[in-house]
Amino acid sequence: MECNEKNDLSTSHYEVAPCPPTTSAIITEVMRPFMQAMGKMLEKNVEAIDRLSAAQTIQNDRLEALEKQIRLQTPVTAKQAQFLNDAIRAKARELLDKRGLADNKKAVTRLGNCIRKDVLARYGIAGLREIPRHEYQVAMSQIGMWSNALTLRDIVKEARENEITSSGPSGHLPLEGKAFGQSAGVDGAQAVSGADHQHDNLDNAQIHETGRRGIEL
């Protein structure tokens, strides 16, 4: 008699025989505890990996912040600071040269100080030597592109007024220059004009020497 089937003659005197378990069912029952243990272990491993990933992210953020802090605390070298100063003076002369004042040392110095002040204000520092090294090229670019029409206008205006004042009252030269102008056969206005063009190129010794030679002539 087959399992799960009743006798054709009578069903009241026979019981149903259970089917024997199959091989797959046996394997499933045997492996079930192991698979459950493996599942729990995998869940714990996933949680551990998530925690490790979060810790690694925090560590990377800290390293990045530390690297940034180190870069900010590493200033430019002394040679780079010198190059920055040279670039500031060159930019000041370039701007003043368009107005005929490239040889006016006071105007160049004042304009250079204004450029330097703007560069330092960008970083909130007191000197070029404190600029972060990784910002060196940025600072050089800022110097090269510097432009402040109002500041430049005021400096040029003051330089012009100083030149007029230094030429003496009523457009006359000082004693030596006046004597030179009179002995050379030119009037006072022409002597002033010549002195204005040579004012920044001649030092005091040269001016006195020129006046002495004019008197001798």
C-alpha positions in Angstrom: 0.0 0.0 0.0 1.4 3.4 -1.0 1.7 6.3 1.5 -1.1 8.8 1.8 -3.5 6.4 0.1 -6.3 4.5 1.7 -7.4 0.9 1.0 -9.9 0.7 -1.7 -12.0 -1.9 0.2 -12.3 -0.1 3.5 -11.1 3.1 5.0 -12.2 2.4 8.5 -9.6 -0.3 9.4 -6.5 1.3 7.9 -4.4 4.4 8.8 -2.5 6.6 6.4 1.3 6.0 6.4 3.4 9.2 6.5 5.8 9.8 3.6 9.5 9.4 4.5 11.4 12.6 4.6 13.3 13.5 1.4 17.0 14.1 1.2 16.6 17.9 0.6 14.4 18.2 3.6 17.0 16.3 5.7 19.7 18.6 4.5 17.6 21.7 5.1 16.9 20.6 8.7 20.6 19.9 9.3 21.8 23.1 7.8 19.2 25.4 9.3 21.0 26.1 12.6 24.2 26.7 10.7 22.6 29.1 8.2 20.9 31.0 11.0 24.3 31.3 12.8 25.8 32.5 9.5 23.1 35.1 9.0 23.6 36.5 12.5 27.3 36.6 11.9 26.9 38.4 8.6 24.6 41.0 10.2 27.2 41.6 12.9 29.9 41.9 10.2 27.8 44.5 8.3 27.3 46.5 11.5 31.1 46.4 12.2 31.9 47.5 8.6 29.5 50.4 8.9 31.0 51.5 12.2 34.5 51.2 10.7 33.5 53.2 7.6 32.1 56.0 9.8 35.3 56.1 11.9 37.4 56.2 8.7 35.3 59.2 7.4 35.8 61.0 10.7 39.6 60.3 10.5 39.8 61.5 7.0 38.0 64.8 7.9 40.4 65.3 10.8 43.5 64.6 8.6 42.1 67.1 6.0 41.6 69.7 8.6 45.1 69.1 10.0 46.6 69.4 6.5 44.8 72.6 5.9 45.9 74.0 9.2 49.6 73.1 8.4 49.3 74.8 5.1 47.9 78.0 6.7 50.7 78.0 9.3 53.5 77.6 6.7 54.4 81.1 5.5 56.2 82.2 2.4 60.0 82.1 2.3 62.1 85.2 2.7 62.9 85.1 -1.1 59.2 84.9 -1.9 58.5 87.9 0.4 61.2 89.8 -1.5 59.6 88.9 -4.8 56.3 90.2 -3.5 57.8 93.5 -2.5 59.5 93.8 -5.9 56.2 93.1 -7.6 54.5 95.8 -5.5 57.1 98.4 -6.4 57.0 97.4 -10.1 53.2 97.7 -10.1 53.3 101.2 -8.5 55.9 102.4 -11.0 53.8 101.0 -13.9 50.7 102.8 -12.8 52.5 106.1 -12.1 54.5 105.9 -15.4 51.3 106.4 -17.3 51.1 109.8 -15.6 54.7 110.7 -15.9 55.5 110.1 -12.2 57.4 106.8 -12.4 60.6 108.5 -11.1 58.8 110.2 -8.1 60.1 108.1 -5.2 57.6 109.5 -2.7 54.6 108.7 -5.0 55.9 105.2 -5.8 56.4 104.5 -2.1 53.0 105.8 -1.1 51.2 103.9 -3.9 53.2 100.7 -3.0 52.1 101.0 0.6 48.5 101.2 -0.6 48.9 98.0 -2.7 50.6 96.2 0.1 47.9 97.2 2.6 45.2 95.7 0.3 47.2 92.5 -0.1 47.6 92.2 3.7 44.0 93.0 4.4 43.0 90.0 2.2 44.6 87.6 4.7 44.2 89.7 7.9 48.0 89.7 8.6 50.6 92.4 9.4 53.3 91.6 7.0 54.0 89.9 3.6 56.2 87.3 5.4 53.0 85.9 7.1 51.3 85.1 3.8 50.6 81.3 3.6 53.0 79.7 1.2 50.3 78.0 -0.9 48.8 81.5 -1.4 51.9 82.9 -3.0 50.7 82.8 -6.6 47.3 84.2 -5.5 49.0 87.2 -3.8 51.1 87.8 -6.9 48.0 87.8 -9.1 46.3 90.2 -6.8 49.3 92.6 -7.0 49.3 92.3 -10.8 45.6 93.1 -11.1 45.5 95.8 -8.4 43.6 98.9 -9.4 42.1 101.7 -7.3 41.3 104.8 -9.4 40.5 107.0 -6.4 43.7 106.2 -4.5 45.8 106.6 -7.6 44.1 110.0 -8.4 44.8 111.3 -4.9 48.5 110.2 -5.0 49.0 111.8 -8.4 47.3 115.0 -7.3 49.5 115.2 -4.2 52.7 114.5 -6.2 51.8 117.3 -8.7 51.2 119.7 -5.9 54.5 118.8 -4.3 56.3 119.4 -7.5 54.8 122.8 -7.9 55.6 123.7 -4.3 59.2 122.5 -4.6 59.7 124.8 -7.6 59.4 127.8 -5.3 56.9 130.7 -5.2 55.7 132.4 -8.4 57.2 129.6 -10.5 60.9 130.5 -9.6 63.7 128.0 -9.0 65.7 127.9 -5.8 68.9 129.9 -5.7 71.2 127.5 -7.5 68.7 126.7 -10.3 67.8 130.4 -10.7 71.5 131.4 -11.0 72.0 128.7 -13.6 69.0 129.8 -15.6 70.0 133.4 -15.6 73.7 132.7 -16.6 72.5 130.4 -19.5 70.4 133.1 -21.0 67.0 131.6 -20.3 64.2 133.1 -18.2 62.9 131.8 -14.9 59.9 129.9 -16.4 62.1 127.9 -18.8 64.5 127.0 -16.0 61.5 125.7 -13.9 60.4 123.6 -16.8 63.8 122.0 -17.2 64.1 121.4 -13.5 60.7 119.6 -13.4 61.8 117.0 -15.9 65.2 116.4 -14.1 64.0 116.7 -10.5 63.8 113.0 -9.8 66.9 112.0 -11.7 69.4 114.5 -10.1 70.4 114.3 -6.5 71.4 117.3 -4.4 75.1 117.1 -5.3 74.3 117.1 -9.0 71.9 120.1 -8.6 74.6 122.1 -6.8 77.2 121.2 -9.4 74.9 122.3 -12.2 74.2 125.6 -10.5 78.0 126.2 -9.9 78.8 125.6 -13.5 76.0 127.9 -14.7 77.4 130.7 -12.5 80.9 130.3 -13.8 79.6 130.5 -17.4 
